[in-house]
Amino acid sequence: MEALATTVIGSAIGAGAAIVFAAMGELLAEHTGVMNIGLEGVMGMGAVIGIIAVNGYHTNAYVALLAAIVVGLILGVIYSTATVLIRANQVLCGLGLSFLGTGLSRVMGSSFAGSPASDRFMPVKIPLLGDIPIIGPALFNQNILVYAAYLILPPLITYVLYRTRHGLSIRAVGENPAAADACGIAVQRLRFLYTSLGSGFGAAGGAYLTLAYTPAWTESVVAGRGWIAIALVIFGDWKPLFVILGAVLFGGVTSLGFVSQARGWPIRSSWLAMFPYLATILLMLLPRLFRPRTRQQKLSGAPAALGKGYYREEG
């Protein structure tokens, strides 16, 4: 029983890490008022670049991760140029980015399909903590990317957003860009920077899949995680720690599918594959069902200017 609990917890943490990377990047972008629904394609490109770097160019996993992040940043710059500078529709541009990244990653990865990664991020056991019964091996015997996703990114982003003057500027841009601009805050610069950076985080999440979680490339390796990450930002009310909770819940439902297959539970594989996405829908519905709604109260913590291009009035 202890072994089963350790397996489920460890799998949940590992399965949720890719979503944490993508969701943290999306959260930063959305706090400036830009929604990037092209994360699915960005994660796909990050995943394929990671496997191409280690298998095609024989680099180590760290260089492959860096290459994936650079490609993600390039895609982010392209998207930011279109939506922030040119002020094109964010939804249409995001869909285009999703289709582009998904299609291009499939073409680029076709020759690497099924090949295991020649180098990967291996688990690193934390002394003493890793020896705690049940939770020790599950929480403190993970690879370095999992530690970064759960122990570094959320506290760091929370601190920046809610404890620094720079974070106040970020949130001001997302709430009222005109007022922020009047106060001397560089609205377009912040939007461009964090939208591009968010895309880099998404690519890191994709690279995690092929360099750590399931170290091989398949066309379905991302499997909708980009869309899940966007949904969890909404579920988490645009707060990093709540987003982490949603990612762990998603990972837990995913891990139950693997455990049931390994133990031969009489559940059809097609149902098991649907569980994570059904759980995501439920996560989106429950807060809306139980949260009181009044005309004076906002339904959620969404930035007021989310999805809206900013046009500076001259003269």
C-alpha positions in Angstrom: 0.0 0.0 0.0 2.9 2.4 0.8 4.5 1.6 -2.5 1.2 2.4 -4.3 0.8 5.7 -2.5 4.4 6.6 -3.3 3.9 5.8 -6.9 0.7 7.8 -7.3 2.1 10.9 -5.5 5.4 10.8 -7.4 3.6 10.3 -10.8 1.2 13.2 -10.0 4.1 15.5 -9.2 6.0 14.5 -12.3 3.0 14.6 -14.6 2.0 18.1 -13.5 5.5 19.7 -13.9 5.2 20.3 -17.6 1.9 22.1 -17.1 3.4 24.2 -14.3 6.1 25.6 -16.6 3.6 26.5 -19.3 1.0 27.8 -16.8 3.5 30.0 -15.0 4.5 31.6 -18.3 0.9 32.1 -19.3 0.1 33.6 -16.0 2.8 36.2 -16.4 1.7 37.1 -19.9 -2.0 37.4 -18.9 -1.1 39.6 -15.9 0.1 42.1 -18.5 -3.2 41.7 -20.5 -2.0 39.3 -23.2 -3.5 35.8 -23.7 -1.4 33.3 -25.6 -3.7 30.4 -26.6 -0.9 29.1 -28.8 0.8 27.3 -25.9 0.0 23.9 -27.4 2.1 24.6 -30.4 4.9 26.2 -28.4 5.1 23.2 -26.1 5.2 20.9 -29.2 8.1 22.9 -30.6 9.9 22.8 -27.2 9.5 19.0 -27.1 10.7 18.4 -30.6 13.7 20.7 -30.3 14.7 19.0 -27.1 14.8 15.6 -28.7 16.5 16.8 -31.9 19.2 18.5 -29.8 20.1 15.3 -27.8 19.6 12.7 -30.6 20.4 14.7 -33.7 23.2 16.9 -32.5 24.3 14.7 -29.5 24.2 17.6 -27.0 23.5 17.0 -23.3 20.0 17.6 -21.8 20.9 21.0 -20.4 21.9 22.4 -23.8 18.8 20.8 -25.3 16.6 22.5 -22.7 18.3 25.8 -23.5 17.8 25.3 -27.2 14.1 24.6 -26.6 13.7 27.8 -24.5 15.4 29.9 -27.2 13.0 28.5 -29.8 10.1 29.3 -27.5 11.4 32.8 -27.0 11.6 33.3 -30.8 8.0 32.1 -31.2 7.1 34.4 -28.3 8.7 37.4 -30.0 6.8 36.6 -33.2 3.5 36.4 -31.3 4.3 39.5 -29.3 5.2 41.5 -32.4 1.8 40.6 -33.9 -0.4 41.1 -30.9 1.5 43.8 -28.9 3.1 46.0 -31.6 0.8 45.4 -34.5 -2.2 44.9 -32.2 -3.6 41.9 -34.2 -6.4 39.9 -32.6 -4.9 37.7 -29.8 -7.3 34.8 -30.3 -6.6 34.5 -34.0 -2.9 34.9 -33.6 -2.9 32.3 -30.8 -4.7 29.8 -32.9 -2.3 30.4 -35.7 0.7 29.8 -33.4 -0.9 26.7 -32.0 -1.5 25.2 -35.5 2.0 26.3 -36.7 3.8 24.8 -33.7 1.9 21.6 -33.7 2.2 21.0 -37.4 5.9 22.0 -37.6 6.8 19.9 -34.6 5.2 16.8 -36.2 7.2 17.3 -39.4 10.5 18.0 -37.6 10.0 15.1 -35.3 8.9 12.5 -37.8 12.4 11.0 -38.2 12.9 10.8 -34.4 9.5 9.1 -33.6 9.9 6.3 -31.0 13.6 7.0 -30.4 14.5 7.3 -26.7 16.4 10.5 -25.7 20.1 9.8 -25.6 20.4 12.1 -22.6 17.8 13.0 -20.0 17.3 14.7 -16.7 17.8 12.0 -14.0 16.2 12.0 -10.5 18.3 13.7 -7.8 17.6 12.5 -4.3 17.6 15.2 -1.6 19.4 13.8 1.4 17.3 13.1 4.6 14.1 14.4 3.0 14.2 11.6 0.4 14.2 9.0 3.2 10.9 10.1 4.7 8.4 7.2 4.4 5.9 7.4 1.5 6.3 11.0 0.6 10.1 11.1 0.6 10.7 9.1 -2.5 7.7 10.7 -4.2 8.6 14.4 -3.5 12.3 14.5 -3.0 13.6 12.0 -5.6 12.7 13.9 -8.7 14.7 15.5 -11.5 16.0 19.1 -11.2 13.2 20.4 -13.6 10.5 19.2 -11.2 12.2 21.0 -8.3 12.4 24.1 -10.4 8.8 23.9 -11.4 7.4 23.5 -7.9 10.0 25.0 -5.5 11.5 27.9 -7.5 9.1 29.3 -10.1 5.8 29.7 -8.0 7.4 31.4 -5.0 9.6 33.6 -7.2 6.7 34.7 -9.4 4.4 35.3 -6.4 7.1 37.4 -4.8 7.7 39.4 -8.0 4.0 40.0 -8.7 2.8 40.9 -5.1 5.9 42.1 -3.2 7.8 44.3 -5.7 7.2 47.6 -7.4 7.9 45.9 -10.7 5.2 43.4 -10.0 2.8 46.2 -9.3 3.6 47.7 -12.7 2.9 44.3 -14.3 -0.5 44.0 -12.7 -1.3 47.7 -13.4 -0.7 47.1 -17.1 -3.1 44.2 -17.1 -5.8 46.0 -15.2 -5.7 49.5 -16.8 -3.0 50.0 -19.4 -4.1 53.6 -20.1 -3.7 54.6 -16.4 -0.4 52.7 -16.2 0.9 54.5 -19.3 -0.1 57.9 -17.8 2.0 57.0 -14.7 5.0 56.4 -16.9 4.9 52.6 -17.1 6.1 51.2 -20.4 3.0 49.2 -21.3 4.1 47.8 -24.6 7.6 46.9 -23.3 6.2 44.9 -20.4 3.6 43.2 -22.5 6.2 42.3 -25.1 8.7 41.1 -22.6 6.4 38.9 -20.5 4.5 37.5 -23.5 7.8 36.4 -25.0 9.1 35.1 -21.7 5.9 33.2 -21.1 6.4 31.4 -24.5 9.9 30.4 -23.3 8.4 28.9 -20.2 5.9 26.9 -22.4 8.8 25.6 -24.5 10.6 24.5 -21.3 7.5 22.6 -20.4 7.5 20.8 -23.7 11.2 20.0 -23.4 10.6 18.5 -20.0 8.3 16.0 -21.6 10.9 14.6 -24.0 14.0 15.1 -21.8 12.6 13.9 -18.4 9.0 12.7 -18.1 8.7 10.4 -21.1 12.2 10.7 -22.7 11.2 10.1 -26.3 9.3 11.8 -29.1 5.9 10.9 -30.3 3.4 13.1 -32.1 1.0 13.0 -29.2 3.6 13.8 -26.5 2.1 17.2 -25.6 -1.5 15.7 -25.7 -3.4 18.9 -25.0 -1.2 20.1 -22.0 -1.0 23.6 -23.5 -4.7 24.0 -23.4 -4.8 22.5 -19.9 -2.3 25.1 -18.8 -4.4 27.9 -20.0 -7.5 26.4 -18.3 -5.6 26.0 -15.0 -4.6 29.7 -15.0 -8.3 30.5 -15.1 -9.0 27.8 -12.4 -6.2 29.2 -10.2 -7.7 32.7 -10.4 -4.5 34.0 -11.8 -2.6 33.2 -8.6 0.5 31.0 -8.8 -0.1 28.8 -5.8 -3.6 27.9 -6.9 -2.3 27.1 -10.4 0.1 24.7 -8.8 -2.8 23.0 -7.0 -4.6 22.5 -10.3 -1.5 21.1 -11.9 -1.0 18.5 -9.1 -4.7 17.5 -9.3 -4.4 17.1 -13.1 -1.2 15.1 -12.6 -2.9 12.9 -9.9 -5.7 12.0 -12.3 -3.2 11.2 -15.0 -1.1 9.0 -12.7 -4.2 7.0 -11.7 -4.5 5.9 -15.3 -0.9 4.6 -15.4 -1.3 2.9 -12.0 -4.6 1.2 -13.1 -3.0 -0.1 -16.3 0.1 -1.4 -14.4 -2.2 -3.2 -11.8 -4.7 -4.5 -14.3 -7.7 -2.7 -13.0 -10.8 -3.5 -15.1 -11.1 0.0 -16.7 -11.0 0.6 -20.4 -8.0 2.5 -21.6 -10.1 5.0 -23.5 -11.9 6.0 -20.3 -8.6 6.4 -18.5 -7.3 8.6 -21.3 -10.4 10.9 -20.8 -10.2 11.3 -17.0 -7.6 14.1 -16.9 -9.6 16.2 -19.4 -12.9 15.5 -17.7 -11.3 16.5 -14.4 -10.1 19.8 -16.0 -13.7 20.6 -17.0 -14.9 19.9 -13.5 -12.1 22.1 -12.1 -13.3 24.9 -14.3 -17.0 24.5 -13.3 -16.8 24.0 -9.6 -15.5 27.5 -8.7 -18.2 29.1 -10.8 -20.9 27.0 -9.1 -19.9 27.7 -5.5 -18.6 31.3 -5.8 -21.2 34.0 -5.0 -22.0 36.4 -7.8 -23.1 39.9 -7.3 -23.2 42.9 -9.6 -20.5 44.6 -7.5 -18.2 41.6 -7.2 -16.0 40.4 -10.0 -16.5 36.8 -10.9 -12.7 36.1 -11.0 -9.3 37.7 -10.6 -8.9 38.0 -14.3 -7.0 41.2 -15.3 -9.5 43.7 -16.6 -7.7 44.4 -19.8 -7.0 40.7 -20.6 -7.2 40.1 -24.4 -7.5 43.8 -25.2 -4.9 45.6 -27.3 -3.7 49.0 -26.1 -3.9 52.0 -28.3 -2.2 55.1 -26.9 -4.1 58.2 -27.7 -1.9 60.9 -29.1 -2.4 64.6 -28.5 
